[in-house]
Structure formats: C-alpha cells, structure tokens
Amino acid sequence: MSTWVVVGANRGIGLELARLAKQRGERVIAACRSATPELAGFEVVEGVEVTSDSGVARLAAAVDSVDVLVVMAGVLKRVGLDNLAFDEIRRQLEVNALGPLRVVHALLPKLHAGSKIGLVTSRMGSVADNTSGSHYAYRMSKAALNMAGKSLSIDLRDRGVAVCLLHPGFVRTAMTGQHGDVDPDVAAARLIDRLDALTLETSGSFLHANGTELPW
Ligand SMILES: NC(=O)c1ccc[n+]([C@@H]2O[C@H](COP(=O)([O-])OP(=O)(O)OC[C@H]3O[C@@H](n4cnc5c(N)ncnc54)[C@H](OP(=O)(O)O)[C@@H]3O)[C@@H](O)[C@H]2O)c1
C-alpha cells in the first residue's frame, strides 16, 4: 500500500482519482479546502488553500511520508481581450502556478527516493498547441506551471523523485460546465496509469492522460 496525497480531492477529477486509488487499496489522504459528503470514509485534511502558506503547512503537518503526490487544484475563468481583468489573471497565476509549487515545496521533507509527483496542468498551457488564442489567465498560469514542473523534475532527480505534468483530457466537470469528451472517472483512471508508469527516466514529461506526449 502506498500513500497518495491528492490536493483538490473534494470534487471533479480529484475526487474520482482519490476514489480509484482508495479502491485499489492505496492509503489516500484527501486534501481540500472544504470536504464534501463524497469524502465520507476518506482521511481528509481540510483548509488546504493552495494560495496560502498556512493552508499548505496544515497539509504538510498531517502527513508523514508521501509516495504519490497529485496536485489537482485549479481554476479556470475565461479572460480575453474583451474582459482583460488583471486581478483575475493574478488569481489564476496564484492558484494554478504558484499553488502547486507551494504544495510541492511544503511537502519536500515528506518525499523520498521513489516518490512521484503529478502536477495536473492543461494542454491550454502549451505554447506550441495554442491555435485559438485568448484565455490569458488560464493559459499563462498553466504555462507557468509547466515550467515549474520541468524545473522540479530536474531539481528533484538527485533525490530520486520523479515529476510529470499531466493533461487530463477534456473532462465533464464543473470547470467545463459539464462539457467534454470523457467523464471524470475515466480521466482519473488514465491519470493513475500515467502515474504508475512514471519513472526517473520519464521524469519531466508533459503528457496527455491517454499517454501521448504533448508539445511544450
Ligand atoms: N475538466 C477539464 O476538461 C480539464 C482540462 C484540462 C485541465 N484540467 C485541470 O484538471 C484539474 C481538475 O479540474 P476539474 O475539471 O476537476 O475542476 P473542478 O471540478 O472545478 O475542481 C477543481 C478543484 O480544484 C480545487 N481548488 C480550486 N481552487 C483552489 C484553491 N485555491 N485551493 C485549493 N483547492 C482549490 C477545487 O476545490 P473547491 O471545491 O474548494 O473549489 C476543486 O477540488 C484542474 O487543475 C484543471 O485545470 C481540467
């Protein structure tokens, strides 16, 4: 049994990933801002606001050793040239880019050789894949997350910790207004496959949940 920490486990893809990992016998620590009824039966750490040092410190204090860390927490609100709200861009940078880096940094003492980190990003953070423009806040924040993940993969290699950036697919959740190609349980199962397959050799990769490598 491995210890999995899922940040943003109270709903959406994170909830399904936590469920599936628990179902197959992993110890799952479900971290979230506020628990939902669906988390009954889980070990829950509440108050994990990824933009807050104290929120993330609460999580670090609650866990001893982490085998797999999945940072799922994220927000999406469209910001285009027609509604260019810099405060909203700043908020999404705080949550989507600085949040995961803050979580990883706080949990560093709990990671060991063989630990794995999955940072859930989006292909919308790919510069090469951007053919439709707009979405300044989300695209910029996920591109920044991708860069943080790449640096983490390099900096943590000597400790034996592997890191990957994972795009879950276009998934029917609240974030997409329930639009998408796949349900959250399917996306979550695919993300678990990618985490199972992650090694130091493949550390630093940017992958679609279906296993395809994505361009930066
Ligand atoms: N759905 C898609 O098609 C899609 C595509 C590409 C990438 N993604 C990425 O996949 C991840 C999960 O998305 P989803 O579709 O499952 O979205 P979702 O249903 O909206 O869930 C978002 C999760 O992030 C948490 N969260 C948001 N802000 C947070 C904060 N400041 N601190 C801590 N937790 C916070 C939410 O918790 P609260 O309940 O407290 O708000 C919730 O658990 C995100 O990183 C998203 O960018 C999704």
The ligand as an ORCA input file, in Angstrom:
! r2SCAN-3c Opt
* xyz 0 1
  N     -12.031     19.449    -16.806
  C     -11.188     19.579    -17.833
  O     -11.566     19.417    -19.036
  C      -9.748     19.930    -17.599
  C      -8.914     20.054    -18.732
  C      -7.570     20.362    -18.526
  C      -7.077     20.514    -17.244
  N      -7.902     20.398    -16.165
  C      -7.327     20.572    -14.837
  O      -7.695     19.485    -14.016
  C      -7.739     19.913    -12.645
  C      -9.064     19.482    -12.023
  O     -10.111     20.137    -12.733
  P     -11.647     19.695    -12.658
  O     -12.143     19.672    -14.047
  O     -11.806     18.509    -11.785
  O     -12.259     21.014    -11.965
  P     -13.287     21.239    -10.777
  O     -14.323     20.186    -10.755
  O     -13.665     22.669    -10.901
  O     -12.366     21.036     -9.459
  C     -11.387     21.966     -9.130
  C     -10.740     21.532     -7.837
  O      -9.708     22.488     -7.515
  C      -9.929     22.925     -6.177
  N      -9.425     24.277     -5.972
  C      -9.714     25.374     -6.699
  N      -9.100     26.448     -6.177
  C      -8.404     26.004     -5.102
  C      -7.579     26.638     -4.143
  N      -7.315     27.961     -4.194
  N      -7.023     25.888     -3.152
  C      -7.283     24.559     -3.093
  N      -8.068     23.906     -3.960
  C      -8.624     24.634     -4.948
  C     -11.430     22.862     -6.017
  O     -11.781     22.936     -4.646
  P     -13.038     23.832     -4.102
  O     -14.219     22.931     -4.123
  O     -12.605     24.248     -2.749
  O     -13.191     24.997     -5.051
  C     -11.708     21.516     -6.661
  O     -11.366     20.471     -5.781
  C      -7.506     21.429    -12.667
  O      -6.163     21.699    -12.361
  C      -7.811     21.804    -14.115
  O      -7.148     22.972    -14.509
  C      -9.233     20.113    -16.310
*
